[in-house]
């Protein structure tokens, strides 16, 4: 079970906004780039001022990013805006955004640089394996347990917790360690989904 499974309900809530954006000439690529720029600005702010209280930005920005990611896909599919450039921007934008938003965890007190780097690398590998599955069988894998939306929920919640109870920084490395294990599980599941699809064929 991942948050990706409730995506249709989330999209239904966003559909009126999608039509409003489309009527005003906003394209899927505009939305994709906006999500990436928002992530880069937020990541830069957290690097410049790596205070636990400022990580309150994470749940807000990650929710907005999720909404923008849903909107760009809806605009592309439902408003005939699909393009190869859009596919490239979508995948690279997700990778850049993840790096920008999660790398600042390195600068938090009592946070292991190595663990954060491994965690970010595993997040990128999870997305790579999702795309790899698509090259094998034509279907992008969103298998969990820690896909993009799930990461947004987990790290957004941790950012909120740190902003309210800064003393929780003592648990940072435990959170990173658990996240790494879940991300490795996600990588395995996405690779297995590609293999299973191939075996069915």
PyMOL CGO cylinders between C-alpha atoms (Angstrom):
from pymol import cmd
from pymol.cgo import CYLINDER

trace = [
    CYLINDER, 0.00, 0.00, 0.00, 1.44, 3.36, -1.05, 0.3, 1, 1, 1, 1, 1, 1,
    CYLINDER, 1.44, 3.36, -1.05, 0.07, 6.87, -1.38, 0.3, 1, 1, 1, 1, 1, 1,
    CYLINDER, 0.07, 6.87, -1.38, 0.22, 6.37, -5.14, 0.3, 1, 1, 1, 1, 1, 1,
    CYLINDER, 0.22, 6.37, -5.14, -2.91, 4.22, -4.81, 0.3, 1, 1, 1, 1, 1, 1,
    CYLINDER, -2.91, 4.22, -4.81, -5.00, 7.19, -3.63, 0.3, 1, 1, 1, 1, 1, 1,
    CYLINDER, -5.00, 7.19, -3.63, -3.72, 9.37, -6.48, 0.3, 1, 1, 1, 1, 1, 1,
    CYLINDER, -3.72, 9.37, -6.48, -7.00, 9.19, -8.49, 0.3, 1, 1, 1, 1, 1, 1,
    CYLINDER, -7.00, 9.19, -8.49, -8.94, 10.75, -5.59, 0.3, 1, 1, 1, 1, 1, 1,
    CYLINDER, -8.94, 10.75, -5.59, -6.31, 13.47, -5.23, 0.3, 1, 1, 1, 1, 1, 1,
    CYLINDER, -6.31, 13.47, -5.23, -6.47, 14.17, -8.97, 0.3, 1, 1, 1, 1, 1, 1,
    CYLINDER, -6.47, 14.17, -8.97, -10.24, 14.49, -8.82, 0.3, 1, 1, 1, 1, 1, 1,
    CYLINDER, -10.24, 14.49, -8.82, -9.87, 17.30, -6.29, 0.3, 1, 1, 1, 1, 1, 1,
    CYLINDER, -9.87, 17.30, -6.29, -7.33, 19.04, -8.53, 0.3, 1, 1, 1, 1, 1, 1,
    CYLINDER, -7.33, 19.04, -8.53, -9.25, 18.68, -11.81, 0.3, 1, 1, 1, 1, 1, 1,
    CYLINDER, -9.25, 18.68, -11.81, -11.09, 22.05, -11.60, 0.3, 1, 1, 1, 1, 1, 1,
    CYLINDER, -11.09, 22.05, -11.60, -7.71, 23.77, -11.05, 0.3, 1, 1, 1, 1, 1, 1,
    CYLINDER, -7.71, 23.77, -11.05, -6.27, 21.87, -14.02, 0.3, 1, 1, 1, 1, 1, 1,
    CYLINDER, -6.27, 21.87, -14.02, -9.01, 23.18, -16.34, 0.3, 1, 1, 1, 1, 1, 1,
    CYLINDER, -9.01, 23.18, -16.34, -8.52, 26.70, -14.97, 0.3, 1, 1, 1, 1, 1, 1,
    CYLINDER, -8.52, 26.70, -14.97, -4.76, 26.55, -15.67, 0.3, 1, 1, 1, 1, 1, 1,
    CYLINDER, -4.76, 26.55, -15.67, -5.33, 25.13, -19.14, 0.3, 1, 1, 1, 1, 1, 1,
    CYLINDER, -5.33, 25.13, -19.14, -7.74, 27.94, -20.06, 0.3, 1, 1, 1, 1, 1, 1,
    CYLINDER, -7.74, 27.94, -20.06, -5.04, 30.46, -19.11, 0.3, 1, 1, 1, 1, 1, 1,
    CYLINDER, -5.04, 30.46, -19.11, -2.38, 28.87, -21.27, 0.3, 1, 1, 1, 1, 1, 1,
    CYLINDER, -2.38, 28.87, -21.27, -0.40, 27.19, -18.48, 0.3, 1, 1, 1, 1, 1, 1,
    CYLINDER, -0.40, 27.19, -18.48, 1.25, 24.05, -19.83, 0.3, 1, 1, 1, 1, 1, 1,
    CYLINDER, 1.25, 24.05, -19.83, 2.33, 20.83, -18.15, 0.3, 1, 1, 1, 1, 1, 1,
    CYLINDER, 2.33, 20.83, -18.15, 5.97, 21.82, -18.65, 0.3, 1, 1, 1, 1, 1, 1,
    CYLINDER, 5.97, 21.82, -18.65, 5.37, 25.15, -16.91, 0.3, 1, 1, 1, 1, 1, 1,
    CYLINDER, 5.37, 25.15, -16.91, 3.99, 23.28, -13.89, 0.3, 1, 1, 1, 1, 1, 1,
    CYLINDER, 3.99, 23.28, -13.89, 6.87, 20.78, -13.89, 0.3, 1, 1, 1, 1, 1, 1,
    CYLINDER, 6.87, 20.78, -13.89, 9.45, 23.55, -13.96, 0.3, 1, 1, 1, 1, 1, 1,
    CYLINDER, 9.45, 23.55, -13.96, 7.59, 25.45, -11.21, 0.3, 1, 1, 1, 1, 1, 1,
    CYLINDER, 7.59, 25.45, -11.21, 7.78, 22.39, -8.93, 0.3, 1, 1, 1, 1, 1, 1,
    CYLINDER, 7.78, 22.39, -8.93, 11.51, 22.07, -9.57, 0.3, 1, 1, 1, 1, 1, 1,
    CYLINDER, 11.51, 22.07, -9.57, 12.20, 25.77, -8.98, 0.3, 1, 1, 1, 1, 1, 1,
    CYLINDER, 12.20, 25.77, -8.98, 10.17, 25.72, -5.75, 0.3, 1, 1, 1, 1, 1, 1,
    CYLINDER, 10.17, 25.72, -5.75, 12.19, 22.73, -4.53, 0.3, 1, 1, 1, 1, 1, 1,
    CYLINDER, 12.19, 22.73, -4.53, 15.51, 24.38, -5.41, 0.3, 1, 1, 1, 1, 1, 1,
    CYLINDER, 15.51, 24.38, -5.41, 14.57, 27.62, -3.63, 0.3, 1, 1, 1, 1, 1, 1,
    CYLINDER, 14.57, 27.62, -3.63, 13.44, 25.71, -0.54, 0.3, 1, 1, 1, 1, 1, 1,
    CYLINDER, 13.44, 25.71, -0.54, 16.55, 23.52, -0.51, 0.3, 1, 1, 1, 1, 1, 1,
    CYLINDER, 16.55, 23.52, -0.51, 18.77, 26.58, -0.82, 0.3, 1, 1, 1, 1, 1, 1,
    CYLINDER, 18.77, 26.58, -0.82, 17.00, 28.26, 2.09, 0.3, 1, 1, 1, 1, 1, 1,
    CYLINDER, 17.00, 28.26, 2.09, 17.46, 25.17, 4.26, 0.3, 1, 1, 1, 1, 1, 1,
    CYLINDER, 17.46, 25.17, 4.26, 21.16, 24.97, 3.35, 0.3, 1, 1, 1, 1, 1, 1,
    CYLINDER, 21.16, 24.97, 3.35, 21.73, 28.65, 4.17, 0.3, 1, 1, 1, 1, 1, 1,
    CYLINDER, 21.73, 28.65, 4.17, 19.77, 28.43, 7.44, 0.3, 1, 1, 1, 1, 1, 1,
    CYLINDER, 19.77, 28.43, 7.44, 19.82, 24.77, 8.58, 0.3, 1, 1, 1, 1, 1, 1,
    CYLINDER, 19.82, 24.77, 8.58, 17.79, 25.35, 11.72, 0.3, 1, 1, 1, 1, 1, 1,
    CYLINDER, 17.79, 25.35, 11.72, 15.28, 22.65, 12.81, 0.3, 1, 1, 1, 1, 1, 1,
    CYLINDER, 15.28, 22.65, 12.81, 12.54, 25.28, 13.02, 0.3, 1, 1, 1, 1, 1, 1,
    CYLINDER, 12.54, 25.28, 13.02, 12.92, 26.19, 9.36, 0.3, 1, 1, 1, 1, 1, 1,
    CYLINDER, 12.92, 26.19, 9.36, 12.24, 22.59, 8.34, 0.3, 1, 1, 1, 1, 1, 1,
    CYLINDER, 12.24, 22.59, 8.34, 8.58, 23.48, 8.84, 0.3, 1, 1, 1, 1, 1, 1,
    CYLINDER, 8.58, 23.48, 8.84, 8.88, 24.48, 5.18, 0.3, 1, 1, 1, 1, 1, 1,
    CYLINDER, 8.88, 24.48, 5.18, 9.20, 20.82, 4.17, 0.3, 1, 1, 1, 1, 1, 1,
    CYLINDER, 9.20, 20.82, 4.17, 5.62, 19.60, 4.78, 0.3, 1, 1, 1, 1, 1, 1,
    CYLINDER, 5.62, 19.60, 4.78, 4.22, 22.69, 3.05, 0.3, 1, 1, 1, 1, 1, 1,
    CYLINDER, 4.22, 22.69, 3.05, 6.54, 22.58, 0.04, 0.3, 1, 1, 1, 1, 1, 1,
    CYLINDER, 6.54, 22.58, 0.04, 6.31, 18.80, -0.33, 0.3, 1, 1, 1, 1, 1, 1,
    CYLINDER, 6.31, 18.80, -0.33, 2.50, 18.98, -0.38, 0.3, 1, 1, 1, 1, 1, 1,
    CYLINDER, 2.50, 18.98, -0.38, 2.57, 21.75, -2.98, 0.3, 1, 1, 1, 1, 1, 1,
    CYLINDER, 2.57, 21.75, -2.98, 5.10, 19.76, -5.00, 0.3, 1, 1, 1, 1, 1, 1,
    CYLINDER, 5.10, 19.76, -5.00, 2.84, 16.70, -4.89, 0.3, 1, 1, 1, 1, 1, 1,
    CYLINDER, 2.84, 16.70, -4.89, -0.06, 18.78, -6.16, 0.3, 1, 1, 1, 1, 1, 1,
    CYLINDER, -0.06, 18.78, -6.16, 2.07, 20.28, -8.95, 0.3, 1, 1, 1, 1, 1, 1,
    CYLINDER, 2.07, 20.28, -8.95, 3.34, 16.83, -9.94, 0.3, 1, 1, 1, 1, 1, 1,
    CYLINDER, 3.34, 16.83, -9.94, -0.23, 15.58, -10.18, 0.3, 1, 1, 1, 1, 1, 1,
    CYLINDER, -0.23, 15.58, -10.18, -1.29, 18.64, -12.16, 0.3, 1, 1, 1, 1, 1, 1,
    CYLINDER, -1.29, 18.64, -12.16, 1.49, 18.37, -14.74, 0.3, 1, 1, 1, 1, 1, 1,
    CYLINDER, 1.49, 18.37, -14.74, 0.56, 14.76, -15.48, 0.3, 1, 1, 1, 1, 1, 1,
    CYLINDER, 0.56, 14.76, -15.48, -3.13, 15.63, -15.74, 0.3, 1, 1, 1, 1, 1, 1,
    CYLINDER, -3.13, 15.63, -15.74, -2.46, 18.55, -18.06, 0.3, 1, 1, 1, 1, 1, 1,
    CYLINDER, -2.46, 18.55, -18.06, -0.29, 16.33, -20.24, 0.3, 1, 1, 1, 1, 1, 1,
    CYLINDER, -0.29, 16.33, -20.24, -2.78, 13.48, -20.48, 0.3, 1, 1, 1, 1, 1, 1,
    CYLINDER, -2.78, 13.48, -20.48, -6.15, 15.22, -20.39, 0.3, 1, 1, 1, 1, 1, 1,
    CYLINDER, -6.15, 15.22, -20.39, -5.27, 18.39, -22.28, 0.3, 1, 1, 1, 1, 1, 1,
    CYLINDER, -5.27, 18.39, -22.28, -3.16, 16.77, -25.02, 0.3, 1, 1, 1, 1, 1, 1,
    CYLINDER, -3.16, 16.77, -25.02, 0.14, 18.26, -23.87, 0.3, 1, 1, 1, 1, 1, 1,
    CYLINDER, 0.14, 18.26, -23.87, 2.26, 15.11, -23.81, 0.3, 1, 1, 1, 1, 1, 1,
    CYLINDER, 2.26, 15.11, -23.81, 5.73, 15.52, -25.29, 0.3, 1, 1, 1, 1, 1, 1,
    CYLINDER, 5.73, 15.52, -25.29, 9.17, 13.94, -25.12, 0.3, 1, 1, 1, 1, 1, 1,
    CYLINDER, 9.17, 13.94, -25.12, 10.49, 17.12, -23.51, 0.3, 1, 1, 1, 1, 1, 1,
    CYLINDER, 10.49, 17.12, -23.51, 7.78, 16.84, -20.88, 0.3, 1, 1, 1, 1, 1, 1,
    CYLINDER, 7.78, 16.84, -20.88, 8.78, 13.26, -20.08, 0.3, 1, 1, 1, 1, 1, 1,
    CYLINDER, 8.78, 13.26, -20.08, 12.42, 14.33, -19.68, 0.3, 1, 1, 1, 1, 1, 1,
    CYLINDER, 12.42, 14.33, -19.68, 11.50, 17.31, -17.49, 0.3, 1, 1, 1, 1, 1, 1,
    CYLINDER, 11.50, 17.31, -17.49, 9.22, 15.16, -15.36, 0.3, 1, 1, 1, 1, 1, 1,
    CYLINDER, 9.22, 15.16, -15.36, 11.84, 12.54, -14.53, 0.3, 1, 1, 1, 1, 1, 1,
    CYLINDER, 11.84, 12.54, -14.53, 14.82, 14.88, -14.16, 0.3, 1, 1, 1, 1, 1, 1,
    CYLINDER, 14.82, 14.88, -14.16, 12.72, 17.38, -12.22, 0.3, 1, 1, 1, 1, 1, 1,
    CYLINDER, 12.72, 17.38, -12.22, 11.80, 14.71, -9.66, 0.3, 1, 1, 1, 1, 1, 1,
    CYLINDER, 11.80, 14.71, -9.66, 15.44, 13.75, -9.20, 0.3, 1, 1, 1, 1, 1, 1,
    CYLINDER, 15.44, 13.75, -9.20, 16.63, 17.34, -8.86, 0.3, 1, 1, 1, 1, 1, 1,
    CYLINDER, 16.63, 17.34, -8.86, 13.80, 18.16, -6.45, 0.3, 1, 1, 1, 1, 1, 1,
    CYLINDER, 13.80, 18.16, -6.45, 14.56, 15.15, -4.24, 0.3, 1, 1, 1, 1, 1, 1,
    CYLINDER, 14.56, 15.15, -4.24, 18.22, 16.14, -4.03, 0.3, 1, 1, 1, 1, 1, 1,
    CYLINDER, 18.22, 16.14, -4.03, 17.37, 19.77, -3.27, 0.3, 1, 1, 1, 1, 1, 1,
    CYLINDER, 17.37, 19.77, -3.27, 14.85, 18.98, -0.54, 0.3, 1, 1, 1, 1, 1, 1,
    CYLINDER, 14.85, 18.98, -0.54, 16.53, 16.06, 1.22, 0.3, 1, 1, 1, 1, 1, 1,
    CYLINDER, 16.53, 16.06, 1.22, 20.25, 16.89, 1.01, 0.3, 1, 1, 1, 1, 1, 1,
    CYLINDER, 20.25, 16.89, 1.01, 19.91, 19.74, 3.59, 0.3, 1, 1, 1, 1, 1, 1,
    CYLINDER, 19.91, 19.74, 3.59, 19.24, 17.07, 6.23, 0.3, 1, 1, 1, 1, 1, 1,
    CYLINDER, 19.24, 17.07, 6.23, 23.04, 16.66, 6.23, 0.3, 1, 1, 1, 1, 1, 1,
    CYLINDER, 23.04, 16.66, 6.23, 23.40, 20.00, 8.00, 0.3, 1, 1, 1, 1, 1, 1,
    CYLINDER, 23.40, 20.00, 8.00, 21.07, 19.22, 10.89, 0.3, 1, 1, 1, 1, 1, 1,
    CYLINDER, 21.07, 19.22, 10.89, 22.69, 18.61, 14.30, 0.3, 1, 1, 1, 1, 1, 1,
    CYLINDER, 22.69, 18.61, 14.30, 23.56, 14.97, 15.05, 0.3, 1, 1, 1, 1, 1, 1,
    CYLINDER, 23.56, 14.97, 15.05, 22.91, 13.99, 11.44, 0.3, 1, 1, 1, 1, 1, 1,
    CYLINDER, 22.91, 13.99, 11.44, 25.28, 11.54, 9.75, 0.3, 1, 1, 1, 1, 1, 1,
    CYLINDER, 25.28, 11.54, 9.75, 26.56, 12.88, 6.43, 0.3, 1, 1, 1, 1, 1, 1,
    CYLINDER, 26.56, 12.88, 6.43, 27.13, 9.34, 5.17, 0.3, 1, 1, 1, 1, 1, 1,
    CYLINDER, 27.13, 9.34, 5.17, 23.62, 8.14, 6.06, 0.3, 1, 1, 1, 1, 1, 1,
    CYLINDER, 23.62, 8.14, 6.06, 21.96, 11.14, 4.37, 0.3, 1, 1, 1, 1, 1, 1,
    CYLINDER, 21.96, 11.14, 4.37, 24.07, 10.66, 1.24, 0.3, 1, 1, 1, 1, 1, 1,
    CYLINDER, 24.07, 10.66, 1.24, 23.17, 6.96, 1.13, 0.3, 1, 1, 1, 1, 1, 1,
    CYLINDER, 23.17, 6.96, 1.13, 19.50, 7.81, 1.68, 0.3, 1, 1, 1, 1, 1, 1,
    CYLINDER, 19.50, 7.81, 1.68, 19.44, 10.33, -1.15, 0.3, 1, 1, 1, 1, 1, 1,
    CYLINDER, 19.44, 10.33, -1.15, 21.29, 7.90, -3.42, 0.3, 1, 1, 1, 1, 1, 1,
    CYLINDER, 21.29, 7.90, -3.42, 18.75, 5.16, -2.63, 0.3, 1, 1, 1, 1, 1, 1,
    CYLINDER, 18.75, 5.16, -2.63, 15.89, 7.57, -3.39, 0.3, 1, 1, 1, 1, 1, 1,
    CYLINDER, 15.89, 7.57, -3.39, 17.44, 8.28, -6.78, 0.3, 1, 1, 1, 1, 1, 1,
    CYLINDER, 17.44, 8.28, -6.78, 17.94, 4.56, -7.39, 0.3, 1, 1, 1, 1, 1, 1,
    CYLINDER, 17.94, 4.56, -7.39, 14.27, 3.94, -6.59, 0.3, 1, 1, 1, 1, 1, 1,
    CYLINDER, 14.27, 3.94, -6.59, 13.24, 6.42, -9.29, 0.3, 1, 1, 1, 1, 1, 1,
    CYLINDER, 13.24, 6.42, -9.29, 15.81, 4.99, -11.71, 0.3, 1, 1, 1, 1, 1, 1,
    CYLINDER, 15.81, 4.99, -11.71, 14.44, 1.48, -11.20, 0.3, 1, 1, 1, 1, 1, 1,
    CYLINDER, 14.44, 1.48, -11.20, 10.92, 2.76, -11.79, 0.3, 1, 1, 1, 1, 1, 1,
    CYLINDER, 10.92, 2.76, -11.79, 12.00, 4.15, -15.16, 0.3, 1, 1, 1, 1, 1, 1,
    CYLINDER, 12.00, 4.15, -15.16, 14.06, 1.02, -15.85, 0.3, 1, 1, 1, 1, 1, 1,
    CYLINDER, 14.06, 1.02, -15.85, 10.92, -1.06, -15.47, 0.3, 1, 1, 1, 1, 1, 1,
    CYLINDER, 10.92, -1.06, -15.47, 9.28, 1.13, -18.09, 0.3, 1, 1, 1, 1, 1, 1,
    CYLINDER, 9.28, 1.13, -18.09, 12.11, 0.51, -20.57, 0.3, 1, 1, 1, 1, 1, 1,
    CYLINDER, 12.11, 0.51, -20.57, 11.70, -3.25, -20.05, 0.3, 1, 1, 1, 1, 1, 1,
    CYLINDER, 11.70, -3.25, -20.05, 7.95, -3.66, -20.21, 0.3, 1, 1, 1, 1, 1, 1,
    CYLINDER, 7.95, -3.66, -20.21, 6.52, -0.24, -21.07, 0.3, 1, 1, 1, 1, 1, 1,
    CYLINDER, 6.52, -0.24, -21.07, 4.98, 0.33, -17.63, 0.3, 1, 1, 1, 1, 1, 1,
    CYLINDER, 4.98, 0.33, -17.63, 6.50, 2.77, -15.12, 0.3, 1, 1, 1, 1, 1, 1,
    CYLINDER, 6.50, 2.77, -15.12, 6.80, 1.05, -11.74, 0.3, 1, 1, 1, 1, 1, 1,
    CYLINDER, 6.80, 1.05, -11.74, 5.49, 2.90, -8.70, 0.3, 1, 1, 1, 1, 1, 1,
    CYLINDER, 5.49, 2.90, -8.70, 5.91, 0.01, -6.26, 0.3, 1, 1, 1, 1, 1, 1,
    CYLINDER, 5.91, 0.01, -6.26, 6.55, 0.97, -2.64, 0.3, 1, 1, 1, 1, 1, 1,
    CYLINDER, 6.55, 0.97, -2.64, 6.91, 1.03, 0.23, 0.3, 1, 1, 1, 1, 1, 1,
    CYLINDER, 6.91, 1.03, 0.23, 8.75, 4.37, -0.08, 0.3, 1, 1, 1, 1, 1, 1,
    CYLINDER, 8.75, 4.37, -0.08, 7.90, 5.91, -3.44, 0.3, 1, 1, 1, 1, 1, 1,
    CYLINDER, 7.90, 5.91, -3.44, 7.98, 9.62, -4.17, 0.3, 1, 1, 1, 1, 1, 1,
    CYLINDER, 7.98, 9.62, -4.17, 4.67, 10.46, -2.47, 0.3, 1, 1, 1, 1, 1, 1,
    CYLINDER, 4.67, 10.46, -2.47, 5.47, 8.25, 0.52, 0.3, 1, 1, 1, 1, 1, 1,
    CYLINDER, 5.47, 8.25, 0.52, 8.84, 9.98, 0.92, 0.3, 1, 1, 1, 1, 1, 1,
    CYLINDER, 8.84, 9.98, 0.92, 7.08, 13.33, 0.84, 0.3, 1, 1, 1, 1, 1, 1,
    CYLINDER, 7.08, 13.33, 0.84, 4.77, 12.19, 3.65, 0.3, 1, 1, 1, 1, 1, 1,
    CYLINDER, 4.77, 12.19, 3.65, 7.57, 10.73, 5.79, 0.3, 1, 1, 1, 1, 1, 1,
    CYLINDER, 7.57, 10.73, 5.79, 10.09, 13.55, 5.40, 0.3, 1, 1, 1, 1, 1, 1,
    CYLINDER, 10.09, 13.55, 5.40, 7.42, 16.24, 5.53, 0.3, 1, 1, 1, 1, 1, 1,
    CYLINDER, 7.42, 16.24, 5.53, 6.16, 14.79, 8.81, 0.3, 1, 1, 1, 1, 1, 1,
    CYLINDER, 6.16, 14.79, 8.81, 9.74, 14.61, 10.14, 0.3, 1, 1, 1, 1, 1, 1,
    CYLINDER, 9.74, 14.61, 10.14, 10.38, 18.20, 9.12, 0.3, 1, 1, 1, 1, 1, 1,
    CYLINDER, 10.38, 18.20, 9.12, 7.21, 19.24, 10.98, 0.3, 1, 1, 1, 1, 1, 1,
    CYLINDER, 7.21, 19.24, 10.98, 8.22, 17.22, 14.03, 0.3, 1, 1, 1, 1, 1, 1,
    CYLINDER, 8.22, 17.22, 14.03, 11.69, 18.80, 14.09, 0.3, 1, 1, 1, 1, 1, 1,
    CYLINDER, 11.69, 18.80, 14.09, 10.25, 22.29, 13.84, 0.3, 1, 1, 1, 1, 1, 1,
    CYLINDER, 10.25, 22.29, 13.84, 7.97, 21.66, 16.84, 0.3, 1, 1, 1, 1, 1, 1,
    CYLINDER, 7.97, 21.66, 16.84, 10.34, 19.53, 18.93, 0.3, 1, 1, 1, 1, 1, 1,
    CYLINDER, 10.34, 19.53, 18.93, 13.95, 20.43, 17.93, 0.3, 1, 1, 1, 1, 1, 1,
    CYLINDER, 13.95, 20.43, 17.93, 15.29, 17.91, 20.46, 0.3, 1, 1, 1, 1, 1, 1,
    CYLINDER, 15.29, 17.91, 20.46, 14.18, 15.17, 18.08, 0.3, 1, 1, 1, 1, 1, 1,
    CYLINDER, 14.18, 15.17, 18.08, 17.37, 15.78, 16.08, 0.3, 1, 1, 1, 1, 1, 1,
    CYLINDER, 17.37, 15.78, 16.08, 18.84, 13.11, 18.35, 0.3, 1, 1, 1, 1, 1, 1,
    CYLINDER, 18.84, 13.11, 18.35, 16.74, 10.60, 16.37, 0.3, 1, 1, 1, 1, 1, 1,
    CYLINDER, 16.74, 10.60, 16.37, 17.80, 11.83, 12.93, 0.3, 1, 1, 1, 1, 1, 1,
    CYLINDER, 17.80, 11.83, 12.93, 20.10, 8.93, 12.15, 0.3, 1, 1, 1, 1, 1, 1,
    CYLINDER, 20.10, 8.93, 12.15, 17.48, 6.38, 13.19, 0.3, 1, 1, 1, 1, 1, 1,
    CYLINDER, 17.48, 6.38, 13.19, 15.04, 7.95, 10.72, 0.3, 1, 1, 1, 1, 1, 1,
    CYLINDER, 15.04, 7.95, 10.72, 17.67, 7.97, 7.96, 0.3, 1, 1, 1, 1, 1, 1,
    CYLINDER, 17.67, 7.97, 7.96, 18.55, 4.34, 8.67, 0.3, 1, 1, 1, 1, 1, 1,
    CYLINDER, 18.55, 4.34, 8.67, 14.91, 3.20, 8.51, 0.3, 1, 1, 1, 1, 1, 1,
    CYLINDER, 14.91, 3.20, 8.51, 14.38, 5.26, 5.34, 0.3, 1, 1, 1, 1, 1, 1,
    CYLINDER, 14.38, 5.26, 5.34, 17.39, 3.57, 3.70, 0.3, 1, 1, 1, 1, 1, 1,
    CYLINDER, 17.39, 3.57, 3.70, 15.99, 0.12, 4.45, 0.3, 1, 1, 1, 1, 1, 1,
    CYLINDER, 15.99, 0.12, 4.45, 12.56, 1.07, 3.07, 0.3, 1, 1, 1, 1, 1, 1,
    CYLINDER, 12.56, 1.07, 3.07, 14.15, 2.60, -0.03, 0.3, 1, 1, 1, 1, 1, 1,
    CYLINDER, 14.15, 2.60, -0.03, 16.20, -0.55, -0.66, 0.3, 1, 1, 1, 1, 1, 1,
    CYLINDER, 16.20, -0.55, -0.66, 12.97, -2.53, -0.32, 0.3, 1, 1, 1, 1, 1, 1,
    CYLINDER, 12.97, -2.53, -0.32, 11.38, -0.18, -2.85, 0.3, 1, 1, 1, 1, 1, 1,
    CYLINDER, 11.38, -0.18, -2.85, 14.27, -0.69, -5.28, 0.3, 1, 1, 1, 1, 1, 1,
    CYLINDER, 14.27, -0.69, -5.28, 13.92, -4.46, -5.00, 0.3, 1, 1, 1, 1, 1, 1,
    CYLINDER, 13.92, -4.46, -5.00, 10.14, -4.32, -5.46, 0.3, 1, 1, 1, 1, 1, 1,
    CYLINDER, 10.14, -4.32, -5.46, 10.42, -2.13, -8.56, 0.3, 1, 1, 1, 1, 1, 1,
    CYLINDER, 10.42, -2.13, -8.56, 12.99, -4.44, -10.12, 0.3, 1, 1, 1, 1, 1, 1,
    CYLINDER, 12.99, -4.44, -10.12, 10.88, -7.47, -9.25, 0.3, 1, 1, 1, 1, 1, 1,
    CYLINDER, 10.88, -7.47, -9.25, 7.80, -5.88, -10.80, 0.3, 1, 1, 1, 1, 1, 1,
    CYLINDER, 7.80, -5.88, -10.80, 9.69, -5.46, -14.06, 0.3, 1, 1, 1, 1, 1, 1,
    CYLINDER, 9.69, -5.46, -14.06, 10.88, -9.08, -13.97, 0.3, 1, 1, 1, 1, 1, 1,
    CYLINDER, 10.88, -9.08, -13.97, 7.39, -10.39, -13.18, 0.3, 1, 1, 1, 1, 1, 1,
    CYLINDER, 7.39, -10.39, -13.18, 5.88, -8.43, -16.07, 0.3, 1, 1, 1, 1, 1, 1,
    CYLINDER, 5.88, -8.43, -16.07, 8.54, -9.84, -18.38, 0.3, 1, 1, 1, 1, 1, 1,
    CYLINDER, 8.54, -9.84, -18.38, 7.88, -13.40, -17.16, 0.3, 1, 1, 1, 1, 1, 1,
    CYLINDER, 7.88, -13.40, -17.16, 4.13, -12.98, -17.79, 0.3, 1, 1, 1, 1, 1, 1,
    CYLINDER, 4.13, -12.98, -17.79, 4.89, -11.96, -21.38, 0.3, 1, 1, 1, 1, 1, 1,
]
cmd.load_cgo(trace, "trace")
